[in-house]
Amino acid sequence: MTSTEIYLLLAILGALVVTGGVVVYARRRALPPGKTPPELPATEAPPSDRALAPGAPGRRAEAPVRPLTPEELARAAEQERYVAGLARTRGGFVAKLARLFRGRPRVSAELRDEVESVLFTADIGAKAAQKLLDQVTDLLDKSDVADADKVWAVIRTAARQILTVPAAPLDYSPNPPPYVLLMIGVNGVGKTTTLGKLAAFHKAAGRRVLLVAGDTFRAAAGEQLEIWARRVGCEIHLGKEGADPSSVIHDGIFRGAREGFDVVLCDTAGRLHTKKELMDELQKIRRSCAKALARARGVGEAEVRGPHDTFLVLDATIGQNALAQAVLFKETMDFTGLVLTKLDGTAKGGVVLGVCDELRVPVRFIGIGEKIDDLRPFDADAFVEAMFGDPDDAKA
Ligand SMILES: Nc1nc2c(ncn2[C@@H]2O[C@H](COP(=O)(O)OP(=O)(O)OP(=O)(O)O)[C@@H](O)[C@H]2O)c(=O)[nH]1
């Protein structure tokens, strides 16, 4: 080896040593103080030398994406369906409120007037509107400016308080069975449809269901319920057209008890709360429920209260008129729960707040479409979340 070759070799070796030192220094600098880079396994080449196929051993870790379980997927789809079903309702006064807050990180007391105008022109009833406004005013009174998020949170909390009506959970397993439900309301509000959906709900929970066609006034009503019974795969008790609804319902409940059904769901003809004779007929129907249960149990009528539940069905699309209807029904007929239907088709769904506030009767179910699975048990928290989730998401 010539001296030139020796110098050249030494120069290359020197350069390699310097480059290695710089690389190690740079790597140490990149780590938090006190940390040393992890040692590579002696037997393995550095990752860069390996195939980059996903999952190859030693491949630089990507954030692992865990596939959702079927239950999680079902829950997400259900949540999406629920929120979509309430989109129009959310597009009502909630969207108007959200528009007031949009783009205003801080809001002043002047906003109070605008909030007042939205609340009092919404279909939530004057009392509920006042309660929400009081909360906003309280907050704004505390300082000249308030955080828009805080105002929104105050409205959400007040709405949740109004919607949370204390009530025992529904008991579908009375001893002795069956659980008897009477559905009442004005014409066309969705009584029969809701009964069909409820029959499906109980069937899915493993209960034996009997539908009772207590609307003997309208020939098509029995047929409509029969279609639901076939769709759900449950039995139906039909009376003769024009028969006394009390006697049809009595016989249906008695049959339900004798034949070991778990749940008996009774339809009634639609009626206006202003028609006295029709409201009297409802009282008679209720007494016949008690009579049938007493007879089936072999006890005196005084020992039986009547149907376990009576639900008043309200059509949310008529907004405040639904609230007026409910108030007038309550004057003549007790009901234990409310069903708000057609929330999918209206911007007036805020009436749920009004009925909860005014009547303090729990909303038990809401209808969010015409299909068999478009009925949801009412949950104040879930409803508030779907309605008031985030002002920026509210439908413009
Ligand atoms: N979009 C929508 N439509 C509904 C809902 N519930 C019921 N409907 C529709 O409302 C209409 C009336 O429903 P019915 O079940 O016949 O009402 P009803 O109270 O039994 O009527 P009467 O027997 O005349 O008193 C039907 O077209 C239903 O499909 C709902 O939650 N959403």
The ligand as a Gaussian input file, in Angstrom:
#p B3LYP/6-31G(d) Opt

LIG

0 1
 N      -93.491000      10.596000      10.652000
 C      -94.150000       9.960000      11.599000
 N      -95.409000       9.555000      11.367000
 C      -96.060000       8.904000      12.350000
 C      -95.481000       8.667000      13.614000
 N      -96.397000       8.019000      14.378000
 C      -97.496000       7.871000      13.613000
 N      -97.309000       8.402000      12.387000
 C      -98.254000       8.479000      11.255000
 O      -99.401000       9.219000      11.666000
 C     -100.520000       8.780000      10.937000
 C     -101.680000       8.516000      11.900000
 O     -101.303000       7.419000      12.704000
 P     -102.384000       6.446000      13.380000
 O     -101.616000       5.459000      14.159000
 O     -103.352000       5.941000      12.387000
 O     -103.112000       7.462000      14.337000
 P     -104.326000       7.172000      15.315000
 O     -104.153000       8.066000      16.461000
 O     -104.446000       5.740000      15.616000
 O     -105.546000       7.660000      14.409000
 P     -107.131000       7.431000      14.670000
 O     -107.347000       5.963000      14.733000
 O     -107.765000       8.083000      13.504000
 O     -107.472000       8.133000      15.926000
 C     -100.073000       7.542000      10.155000
 O      -99.829000       7.911000       8.842000
 C      -98.791000       7.140000      10.844000
 O      -97.901000       6.460000       9.984000
 C      -94.123000       9.137000      13.850000
 O      -93.525000       9.015000      14.924000
 N      -93.526000       9.766000      12.803000

